[in-house]
Amino acid sequence: MDLLAARTGNTNQENRFLRRPDLKIFTNAEFISCEDDNRIFHVLIENSGTILYTGDTIPKEFSSAEQIDLNGRCCVPAFGDTHIHFASFAYFNSGLDCRAAQDFKELGLLINQHIQNHPKEKIILAFGCSSHTVREKRLPTKEDLDRITNRPVMIVKYDGHAAVGNSALIQKLPAAVLKDPGYQEATGWFFGDAFYQAVNHISKSVSVPRLFKNLIAASDTMAGKGIGFIHTSEGVGFPLDLDVDMIRFAAMGLPQEIRVFFQTMDTRKVIKRKLNRIGGCFATALDGCFGSEDAALKTPYSNNPDNTGTLFYTQEQVNAFVEEAHKKGLQIALHAIGDAAIEQALNAYENALNILPRKNHRHIIIHADLMNPDLIRKAARLGIHIALQTPFLQWREEPVEYLETILGNRLKDLIPLKSMLDAGIPMASGSDGPCTLPDPVFGIHAACNHPNPDQRISALDALRMHTSWCARLSFDESARGTLSAGKTCDFAVLDKNILDIPVETIKSVNVEDVYFRGKRYEGQSNSPAKLFFTCLKNKFRL
């Protein structure tokens, strides 16, 4: 029943609302609605997890209901992360993150401390090595890791597209992996298919209880950053696509709302699971990344005139996949970083739309890092949505100075937020976790402090990229993304109003609380069994 019905003067209606123990009034706050016509209001009333009323005064018929004083804090819709590899992030969030190591000596200390703390762990899978953050100014090799430990260890590169193993790890891998052209025997590095195969093999040792425990911890970590809505790309790193099915099942018991994008070009797998989204990275990645200098460019890298990166598929192959998925009514997401890959993705979308026009398709390009004016105009004309990552603009593991070295004056076209916004391209931001850690406040800060001043956007638009526009990317705008009557009552409580402080200080804003469905989130049990039974209960509505 809406508020209008409650305000008809009918005493029975008023009493009906007041008898509801789950009716709550949040007061004394600055609520930012994030609607198209943004509003600031000070009172929010929720019932059974749904926003019932927003305004500046408490209607008299609700004056006796429970009131929660938010002490003048700023409240925004719970944040979204429009591109994360949740299962992978969960693994490394609970495992070994090497990003803090300042040299190989510290890397060794981190690895050996982890081994000491986890004596039963058969294989050490770590994350985060970068040549830009260590004194050696290079990536570790097999020999470097052999000097650290004789326990099997693999470290995934900070961009998530390659890894290095020591001799003990390499000896455990199947011959097919070591024969793949992506494996470099001299250095112990794995690229391309060799990397995917190696990670798939290692992931077999991860038990389901541990996977669930990792997901619980990752969910708590993201809740601590005010995140209530997750777009996750799954379908790599686990045999038999276990991550896809586990995430879908776990989503029934975790507090966040989760949307799964299946990273495959096999539409049968998606249709079989009754999913309506396909794509992400890996199998649906059209090129590599800047860190490995294999993002596909239309003209050579500035530091190497013989290198234009790599397109993993021909235009005909991409066209065929997109056409098939488009005809089956799926929403498609393609990884494309370099301008040549972005052009390939746009060509494929254009071909499919010419064959079968489809309004409101909301097909996505993930990353879209190097967008020149021609590509922006074409994306806008086709109605393409962009799932980008503003933290890349201030990425310690891949600094702007390095990008300028490899891209030259094309750096001005790096994630051109203002130009895409002015062109009317729907876009939203995420972390690409575990590549960057989920932190929407930092993502907002990065968008407002773009290294190219001409591409900076307002704090309100940057906030919308993590709230209302995030919901739009997955057709969820009717249920979430803004603080509006009728929507799910998920909101984050901040210690400062992002819209009222200098943009240079936005990263200092702290998330103090998050509310899911009107209830203050206080964490969850770390019991995999409890999560499993909660999921079963919700699945079968027991």
PyMOL commands that set and color helices and strands:
alter all, ss='L'
color gray80, all
select helices_A, chain A and resi 3-6+11-18+60-62+86-93+104-117+142-148+167-170+175-179+192-203+208-224+239-250+267-272+282-284+315-327+339-355+373-382+390-394+400-413+417-422+440-448+453-455+459-464+468-473+498-500+503-508+528-539
alter helices_A, ss='H'
color red, helices_A
select strands_A, chain A and resi 23-27+30-32+40-41+43-47+50-55+66-69+74-77+79-84+96-97+124-129+153-157+162-165+183-184+189-191+227-234+257-262+277-279+331-336+364-367+385-388+427-429+491-494+511-516+519-520
alter strands_A, ss='S'
color yellow, strands_A
deselect
rebuild
show_as cartoon
